[in-house]
Amino acid sequence: MKKIWTTLLLGWTLTAFTGCAPKAPQPTESTSYEPLTVEVPARPAGQKDVIELTAPALDTVRVGFIGLGMRGLSAVERWTHLPETRIVALCDLLPPNVERSMKIVRNAEREEPATYTGDETAWKQLCERPDIDLVYIASDWKHHAEMGVYAMEQGKHVAIEVPAALTLDEIWSLVNTAERTRKHCLQLENCVYDFFELTTLNMAQQGLFGEVLHVEGAYIHHLEEFWPYYWNNWRLDYNRAFRGDVYATHGMGPACQLLNIHRGDRLTTLVAMDTKAVTGPELVKQFQNEEAPDFQNGDHTMTFLRTLEGKTIHIQHDVMNPRPYSRMYQLTGTKGFANKYPIEQYVFQPEQLQQADLPDPENLNSHAPVSDSVKEALMTQYKPRILRELEEKAREVGGHGGMDFLMDYRLVYCLRNGLPLDMDVYDLAEWCCLAELTRLSIENGSAPVAVPDFTRGAWDKVIGYRHAFAR
């Protein structure tokens, strides 16, 4: 009994009977811990960065599609609604996918495109066509980077579905090819075009949140009903083979735009950890009828990142377990707060809204969300130009509520006007690099890992993220 009393209540007894608290551990000499690093290859001789890259304006954007499954098929349908475009060619390994896409083009009374199918290298023939300006890649992940590099080498701009690259080698290959060929290399990240994200970004750019200090993002989506539709189980196989956040771009894209990444600030360090894999091996047993003791991807992955300016980002990934869909979009600023999941909310210091024409402004405070009427008034007042011009059409055409259409429309708009695209190859690199860097952190006891500067010194050539518009 005496031993238990001494062991469990030592701190209390010392304070109660002697009036002294237990002594705190004495500080020792601090140790400097350097993060793990990866190689940053030197820029090849004769190349320069593609910050704010422009290309000659195109009267008509002539496009070829590679990969006509779930994402590719819907992309073809959206492009039939885009003016001044021509669908030149369609390619998929499976003939039924090509035929379904061809039917969409015919129903839209568009000129009939050429088709490529039945051969694993047929996509190269599409890239080699001289009458294509843009190659739109929606194949399985493992072919994204290879196809993007080859298309740029054939003189084409490329738009690549997420994630556009899976390894650092693939990322550097895309960066170097874009710099060498001076061709646009865009990752098709649709979540930066969601209406709430676009409006909140505009509020942030107008200073409504003060200085944005912390942002959050995620891809939390129970994919149970989708697993059977990935051709040859390619997505499940990838999760089985690789550990880390393999699908970070939906959270990273909006977060990095809010923080002006490589537009005045840059990512410096990340730390990651994950849970054990429980549901993943069960999915392999269910869909492939085999045991998977080697399953690598943890059911839930968390990543924390720091920027050079002392800002932070929190990213999560979970496609295995039952949870409400969430991209965890959130920002914390010195004068305000925004949150999209599970509900859309804004919080502000009252003085931030003094000049706004708002209903019931007397109820404003900094520790509760504004009312729905105030939120709607703010979203109307701060609606960005993209939504003012295109929201109605986007809702009509659709694609994740319209954000997919906005993504495609902006791509065509910038190509037709010879403007920098909304996202460049360095955005692609920064948002995709988590796949390999989080694995490196996790496999080394959640050690800090340095994030490469993919611009190789050009991260502050432009200050502040912005969408380009023609005069």
C-alpha positions as CSV (number, residue, x, y, z in Angstrom):
1,M,0.0,0.0,0.0
2,K,2.9,2.4,0.9
3,K,4.5,1.7,-2.5
4,I,1.3,2.5,-4.4
5,W,0.8,5.7,-2.4
6,T,4.3,6.8,-3.1
7,T,4.2,5.9,-6.8
8,L,0.8,7.3,-7.8
9,L,0.6,10.3,-5.4
10,L,4.1,11.5,-5.2
11,G,3.4,14.8,-6.9
12,W,0.3,15.5,-4.8
13,T,2.0,14.7,-1.5
14,L,5.0,16.8,-2.2
15,T,2.8,19.8,-2.9
16,A,0.4,19.2,-0.1
17,F,2.8,18.4,2.8
18,T,5.9,20.4,1.8
19,G,4.4,23.2,-0.2
20,C,6.7,22.4,-3.1
21,A,5.8,21.1,-6.5
22,P,8.0,18.4,-8.1
23,K,11.0,19.8,-9.8
24,A,10.6,20.0,-13.6
25,P,13.2,18.2,-15.7
26,Q,16.3,20.3,-16.1
27,P,16.7,21.5,-19.7
28,T,19.6,19.9,-21.6
29,E,21.6,21.3,-24.4
30,S,19.2,21.4,-27.5
31,T,19.9,19.1,-30.4
32,S,19.3,20.2,-33.9
33,Y,17.4,17.6,-36.0
34,E,17.7,18.0,-39.8
35,P,14.8,16.7,-41.9
36,L,15.3,13.8,-44.3
37,T,16.0,15.1,-47.8
38,V,15.6,14.0,-51.3
39,E,17.6,14.9,-54.3
40,V,16.7,18.1,-56.2
41,P,18.2,17.6,-59.7
42,A,19.9,20.5,-61.3
43,R,17.9,22.2,-64.0
44,P,19.2,20.9,-67.4
45,A,21.3,23.3,-69.3
46,G,19.4,25.7,-71.5
47,Q,16.1,25.3,-69.6
48,K,14.3,28.0,-67.6
49,D,11.2,27.9,-65.4
50,V,7.7,28.0,-66.7
51,I,6.2,30.4,-64.1
52,E,3.3,32.2,-65.8
53,L,4.0,30.3,-69.0
54,T,2.0,31.5,-72.0
55,A,1.6,30.0,-75.5
56,P,0.2,31.4,-78.8
57,A,-3.5,31.8,-78.6
58,L,-5.6,29.1,-80.2
59,D,-8.8,30.0,-82.2
60,T,-10.1,26.5,-81.7
61,V,-8.8,24.1,-79.1
62,R,-8.4,20.7,-80.8
63,V,-8.4,17.9,-78.2
64,G,-7.7,14.2,-78.0
65,F,-8.8,12.1,-75.1
66,I,-6.9,9.1,-73.7
67,G,-8.8,7.0,-71.2
68,L,-12.6,6.8,-71.5
69,G,-13.6,5.1,-68.3
70,M,-15.4,6.8,-65.4
71,R,-13.6,10.2,-65.6
72,G,-12.8,10.3,-69.4
73,L,-16.4,9.5,-70.5
74,S,-17.8,12.4,-68.4
75,A,-15.0,14.7,-69.7
76,V,-16.0,14.0,-73.3
77,E,-19.6,14.9,-72.5
78,R,-18.6,18.2,-70.9
79,W,-16.4,19.2,-73.8
80,T,-19.4,19.0,-76.2
81,H,-20.7,22.0,-74.3
82,L,-17.5,24.1,-74.7
83,P,-17.5,26.6,-77.6
84,E,-14.6,26.9,-80.0
85,T,-13.4,23.3,-79.3
86,R,-13.1,20.3,-81.5
87,I,-12.9,16.7,-80.3
88,V,-10.4,15.3,-82.8
89,A,-9.6,11.8,-81.4
90,L,-10.7,9.3,-78.7
91,C,-8.5,6.5,-77.3
92,D,-9.1,3.7,-74.8
93,L,-7.8,0.1,-74.6
94,L,-11.4,-1.2,-74.4
95,P,-13.5,-0.8,-77.6
96,P,-16.8,-0.4,-75.7
97,N,-15.5,2.7,-73.9
98,V,-14.6,4.2,-77.2
99,E,-18.0,3.5,-78.6
100,R,-19.8,5.0,-75.6
101,S,-17.8,8.2,-76.0
102,M,-18.4,8.3,-79.8
103,K,-22.1,8.1,-79.1
104,I,-21.9,11.2,-76.9
105,V,-20.1,13.1,-79.6
106,R,-22.6,12.0,-82.3
107,N,-25.6,12.9,-80.1
108,A,-24.1,16.4,-79.7
109,E,-23.9,16.7,-83.5
110,R,-20.2,17.2,-83.4
111,E,-17.8,16.2,-86.1
112,E,-16.9,12.5,-85.7
113,P,-13.5,12.0,-84.2
114,A,-10.8,9.4,-85.0
115,T,-10.6,6.4,-82.7
116,Y,-7.8,4.4,-81.2
117,T,-8.4,1.2,-79.3
118,G,-7.4,-2.5,-78.7
119,D,-3.7,-1.8,-78.4
120,E,-1.8,-0.8,-75.3
121,T,0.4,1.7,-77.4
122,A,-2.5,3.2,-79.4
123,W,-2.4,6.3,-77.3
124,K,1.0,7.2,-78.8
125,Q,-0.6,7.4,-82.2
126,L,-3.1,9.9,-80.9
127,C,-0.3,12.0,-79.4
128,E,1.5,12.1,-82.7
129,R,-1.4,13.5,-84.7
130,P,-0.5,17.0,-86.0
131,D,-4.1,18.3,-85.7
132,I,-4.2,18.1,-81.9
133,D,-3.3,21.0,-79.6
134,L,-4.2,19.4,-76.2
135,V,-4.0,15.8,-75.0
136,Y,-6.5,15.1,-72.1
137,I,-5.4,12.1,-70.1
138,A,-7.8,10.2,-67.9
139,S,-6.3,6.8,-67.9
140,D,-5.3,4.8,-64.8
141,W,-2.8,6.5,-62.5
142,K,0.3,4.5,-63.4
143,H,0.2,5.7,-67.0
144,H,-0.4,9.4,-66.3
145,A,3.1,10.7,-66.2
146,E,4.4,8.6,-69.1
147,M,1.6,9.8,-71.3
148,G,2.0,13.4,-70.3
149,V,5.7,13.4,-71.1
150,Y,5.2,11.7,-74.5
151,A,2.5,14.1,-75.5
152,M,4.6,17.2,-74.6
153,E,7.5,15.7,-76.6
154,Q,5.1,15.6,-79.6
155,G,4.4,19.3,-79.2
156,K,1.1,19.1,-77.3
157,H,-0.2,20.8,-74.2
158,V,-1.4,18.2,-71.6
159,A,-4.1,18.0,-69.0
160,I,-3.7,15.1,-66.7
161,E,-6.2,13.6,-64.3
162,V,-5.3,13.4,-60.6
163,P,-2.9,12.3,-59.4
164,A,-0.8,13.3,-62.4
165,A,2.4,11.7,-61.0
166,L,3.0,9.1,-58.3
167,T,6.8,9.3,-57.7
168,L,9.4,12.0,-57.5
169,D,11.0,10.7,-60.7
170,E,7.7,11.1,-62.5
171,I,7.3,14.6,-61.1
172,W,10.7,15.7,-62.2
173,S,10.2,14.1,-65.6
174,L,7.0,16.2,-66.1
175,V,8.7,19.4,-64.8
176,N,11.7,19.0,-67.0
177,T,9.7,18.2,-70.1
178,A,7.4,21.1,-69.6
179,E,10.4,23.5,-69.2
180,R,12.2,22.0,-72.2
181,T,9.2,22.0,-74.6
182,R,7.5,25.2,-73.2
183,K,4.2,23.3,-73.2
184,H,1.5,23.6,-70.6
185,C,1.2,20.7,-68.2
186,L,-1.9,21.0,-66.1
187,Q,-3.2,18.7,-63.4
188,L,-7.0,18.3,-63.7
189,E,-7.7,19.3,-60.0
190,N,-11.4,20.1,-60.0
191,C,-11.8,20.9,-56.3
192,V,-10.2,24.3,-56.6
193,Y,-13.3,25.2,-58.7
194,D,-15.9,24.3,-56.2
195,F,-18.1,27.3,-55.6
196,F,-17.4,27.6,-51.9
197,E,-13.7,27.2,-52.4
198,L,-13.6,29.8,-55.2
199,T,-15.6,32.3,-53.2
200,T,-13.6,31.8,-50.0
201,L,-10.4,32.2,-52.0
202,N,-11.7,35.5,-53.2
203,M,-12.5,36.6,-49.7
204,A,-9.0,35.6,-48.6
205,Q,-7.5,37.6,-51.4
206,Q,-9.5,40.6,-50.4
207,G,-8.1,40.3,-46.9
208,L,-11.4,39.4,-45.2
209,F,-9.7,36.7,-43.0
210,G,-6.7,38.8,-42.2
211,E,-3.5,36.7,-42.6
212,V,-4.3,33.1,-43.3
213,L,-2.2,31.0,-41.0
214,H,-3.5,27.4,-41.2
215,V,-5.5,25.5,-43.7
216,E,-6.9,21.9,-43.8
217,G,-7.9,19.6,-46.6
218,A,-8.6,15.9,-47.2
219,Y,-9.9,13.2,-49.4
220,I,-12.3,11.2,-47.1
221,H,-14.5,9.1,-49.4
222,H,-15.8,5.6,-48.7
223,L,-15.2,4.0,-52.0
224,E,-17.0,0.7,-51.3
225,E,-19.4,1.0,-54.2
226,F,-16.6,2.1,-56.7
227,W,-14.0,-0.6,-56.2
228,P,-15.5,-3.0,-58.7
229,Y,-15.4,-0.4,-61.5
230,Y,-11.6,0.2,-61.6
231,W,-10.3,-1.8,-64.5
232,N,-8.3,-4.8,-63.4
233,N,-8.5,-3.6,-59.8
234,W,-5.7,-1.1,-60.6
235,R,-6.6,1.4,-57.8
236,L,-6.9,-1.3,-55.1
237,D,-3.6,-2.8,-56.3
238,Y,-1.9,0.5,-56.0
239,N,-3.1,1.0,-52.4
240,R,-1.8,-2.5,-51.7
241,A,1.6,-1.7,-53.0
242,F,2.2,1.8,-51.7
243,R,2.1,3.4,-48.3
244,G,1.4,7.1,-47.6
245,D,-1.1,9.6,-48.9
246,V,-1.4,8.4,-52.5
247,Y,-4.3,10.8,-53.3
248,A,-3.6,14.2,-51.7
249,T,-4.4,16.6,-54.5
250,H,-8.1,17.3,-53.6
251,G,-7.0,18.7,-50.3
252,M,-3.7,20.2,-51.3
253,G,-5.0,22.2,-54.2
254,P,-7.3,24.6,-52.4
255,A,-4.9,24.8,-49.4
256,C,-1.9,25.8,-51.5
257,Q,-3.9,28.4,-53.5
258,L,-5.0,30.0,-50.2
259,L,-1.3,30.1,-49.0
260,N,0.1,31.4,-52.3
261,I,2.5,28.4,-52.6
262,H,5.3,29.2,-55.1
263,R,3.7,32.6,-55.4
264,G,5.5,34.2,-52.5
265,D,5.7,31.2,-50.1
266,R,6.8,27.6,-50.4
267,L,6.4,24.2,-48.7
268,T,9.4,23.3,-46.6
269,T,8.7,20.3,-44.4
270,L,6.2,17.6,-43.8
271,V,5.5,14.9,-41.2
272,A,3.1,12.0,-41.8
273,M,1.7,9.0,-39.9
274,D,-0.9,6.4,-40.6
275,T,-3.1,3.7,-39.0
276,K,-2.6,0.0,-39.7
277,A,-4.2,-1.5,-42.7
278,V,-7.4,-3.3,-41.7
279,T,-10.1,-2.7,-44.4
280,G,-7.6,-2.7,-47.3
281,P,-6.7,-6.4,-46.9
282,E,-10.4,-7.3,-46.5
283,L,-11.1,-5.6,-49.9
284,V,-8.4,-7.7,-51.6
285,K,-10.0,-10.8,-50.1
286,Q,-13.4,-9.7,-51.3
287,F,-12.6,-8.6,-54.8
288,Q,-9.5,-10.7,-55.7
289,N,-10.1,-13.7,-53.5
290,E,-6.7,-13.8,-51.9
291,E,-5.0,-12.9,-48.7
292,A,-3.0,-9.6,-48.5
293,P,-0.7,-9.6,-45.5
294,D,1.5,-7.3,-47.5
295,F,-1.1,-4.5,-47.9
296,Q,0.8,-1.3,-47.5
297,N,-1.6,1.6,-47.4
298,G,-2.9,2.4,-43.9
299,D,-6.6,2.9,-43.6
300,H,-6.2,6.5,-42.5
301,T,-3.2,8.8,-43.3
302,M,-2.5,12.2,-41.8
303,T,0.1,14.7,-43.0
304,F,1.3,18.0,-41.5
305,L,3.2,20.5,-43.6
306,R,5.0,23.8,-42.8
307,T,5.7,26.7,-45.2
308,L,8.7,29.0,-45.3
309,E,6.5,31.8,-43.9
310,G,5.5,29.7,-40.9
311,K,2.0,28.7,-42.1
312,T,0.7,25.1,-41.7
313,I,-1.4,22.6,-43.6
314,H,-3.1,19.5,-42.4
315,I,-4.1,16.8,-45.0
316,Q,-5.9,13.5,-44.4
317,H,-6.7,10.5,-46.6
318,D,-9.2,7.7,-46.0
319,V,-11.0,5.8,-48.7
320,M,-11.5,2.6,-46.8
321,N,-14.0,3.1,-44.0
322,P,-17.5,4.4,-43.6
323,R,-17.5,8.2,-43.0
324,P,-19.4,11.1,-44.6
325,Y,-17.7,12.4,-47.6
326,S,-15.3,15.3,-46.7
327,R,-12.5,17.3,-48.2
328,M,-12.1,19.0,-44.8
329,Y,-11.7,22.4,-46.4
330,Q,-10.9,24.9,-43.6
331,L,-8.9,28.0,-43.0
332,T,-7.9,29.9,-39.9
333,G,-6.9,33.5,-40.3
334,T,-6.0,36.3,-37.8
335,K,-9.4,38.0,-38.5
336,G,-11.6,35.1,-39.6
337,F,-12.3,31.4,-40.2
338,A,-14.0,29.3,-42.9
339,N,-15.1,25.7,-42.9
340,K,-17.0,23.6,-45.5
341,Y,-17.3,20.2,-43.9
342,P,-19.6,19.0,-42.3
343,I,-21.4,22.4,-42.8
344,E,-20.4,25.6,-44.6
345,Q,-19.5,28.3,-42.0
346,Y,-17.8,31.7,-41.7
347,V,-16.6,33.4,-38.6
348,F,-15.2,36.9,-38.5
349,Q,-14.0,39.6,-36.2
350,P,-17.1,42.0,-36.4
351,E,-15.0,44.9,-37.6
352,Q,-14.0,42.9,-40.7
353,L,-17.6,43.2,-41.9
354,Q,-18.4,46.8,-40.9
355,Q,-18.4,48.0,-44.5
356,A,-20.5,45.2,-45.9
357,D,-24.2,45.6,-46.5
358,L,-25.4,42.7,-44.4
359,P,-28.7,41.6,-42.8
360,D,-28.7,41.6,-38.9
361,P,-25.1,42.8,-38.5
362,E,-25.7,43.4,-34.8
363,N,-25.5,39.7,-34.2
364,L,-21.9,39.4,-35.4
365,N,-19.3,38.0,-33.0
366,S,-15.9,36.3,-33.3
367,H,-16.8,33.0,-31.5
368,A,-19.8,31.8,-33.5
369,P,-20.6,31.4,-37.2
370,V,-22.4,34.1,-39.0
371,S,-26.1,33.4,-39.7
372,D,-27.2,31.8,-42.9
373,S,-28.5,35.1,-44.2
374,V,-25.2,36.8,-43.6
375,K,-23.3,33.9,-45.1
376,E,-25.4,34.1,-48.3
377,A,-25.0,37.8,-48.5
378,L,-21.2,37.5,-48.2
379,M,-21.0,34.8,-50.8
380,T,-23.0,37.0,-53.2
381,Q,-20.9,40.1,-52.4
382,Y,-17.6,38.2,-52.8
383,K,-18.6,35.9,-55.7
384,P,-15.6,35.9,-58.0
385,R,-15.7,36.7,-61.7
386,I,-15.5,33.1,-62.7
387,L,-18.8,32.3,-60.9
388,R,-20.5,35.6,-61.9
389,E,-20.0,34.7,-65.5
390,L,-20.3,30.9,-65.5
391,E,-22.2,29.6,-62.4
392,E,-25.5,29.1,-64.2
393,K,-23.9,27.3,-67.1
394,A,-21.8,25.2,-64.8
395,R,-24.8,24.0,-62.8
396,E,-26.6,23.2,-66.1
397,V,-23.7,21.1,-67.5
398,G,-22.7,19.6,-64.2
399,G,-19.8,17.5,-63.3
400,H,-19.5,17.3,-59.4
401,G,-22.1,20.1,-59.2
402,G,-20.5,22.2,-61.9
403,M,-16.9,22.4,-60.8
404,D,-15.7,20.0,-63.5
405,F,-17.2,22.2,-66.1
406,L,-15.5,25.3,-64.7
407,M,-12.2,23.5,-64.7
408,D,-12.5,22.6,-68.4
409,Y,-13.9,26.0,-69.4
410,R,-11.0,27.8,-67.7
411,L,-8.5,25.6,-69.5
412,V,-10.1,26.3,-72.9
413,Y,-10.4,30.0,-72.0
414,C,-6.8,30.4,-71.1
415,L,-5.6,28.5,-74.2
416,R,-7.8,30.5,-76.5
417,N,-6.5,33.8,-75.1
418,G,-2.9,32.9,-74.7
419,L,-2.9,33.3,-70.9
420,P,-1.2,31.5,-68.1
421,L,-3.3,28.5,-66.9
422,D,-4.9,28.5,-63.5
423,M,-2.5,25.7,-62.4
424,D,1.0,25.0,-63.7
425,V,3.4,22.0,-63.6
426,Y,4.8,23.2,-60.2
427,D,1.3,23.0,-58.7
428,L,1.2,19.5,-60.0
429,A,4.5,18.7,-58.4
430,E,3.7,20.2,-55.0
431,W,0.3,18.5,-54.7
432,C,1.5,15.1,-55.9
433,C,4.8,14.9,-54.0
434,L,3.0,13.8,-50.9
435,A,2.7,10.3,-52.3
436,E,6.4,9.6,-52.0
437,L,7.4,12.0,-49.2
438,T,4.7,10.8,-46.8
439,R,5.9,7.2,-47.4
440,L,9.4,8.3,-46.6
441,S,8.3,10.0,-43.3
442,I,6.1,7.1,-42.2
443,E,8.7,4.5,-42.9
444,N,11.2,6.4,-40.8
445,G,9.1,6.8,-37.7
446,S,7.2,9.8,-38.9
447,A,10.4,11.8,-39.3
448,P,10.3,15.3,-40.8
449,V,11.0,15.3,-44.6
450,A,12.1,18.4,-46.6
451,V,9.8,19.2,-49.5
452,P,11.8,20.0,-52.6
453,D,11.5,23.4,-54.3
454,F,10.3,22.2,-57.6
455,T,10.6,25.7,-59.1
456,R,14.4,25.5,-58.3
457,G,14.5,29.0,-57.0
458,A,11.6,30.7,-58.8
459,W,9.0,30.3,-56.0
460,D,8.8,34.1,-55.4
461,K,8.9,35.4,-58.9
462,V,5.2,36.0,-58.7
463,I,3.5,37.3,-55.5
464,G,0.0,36.1,-54.8
465,Y,-2.2,33.5,-56.6
466,R,-4.5,34.9,-59.2
467,H,-6.7,33.8,-62.2
468,A,-5.7,35.4,-65.5
469,F,-8.3,37.1,-67.7
470,A,-8.2,38.6,-71.2
471,R,-8.4,42.4,-71.4
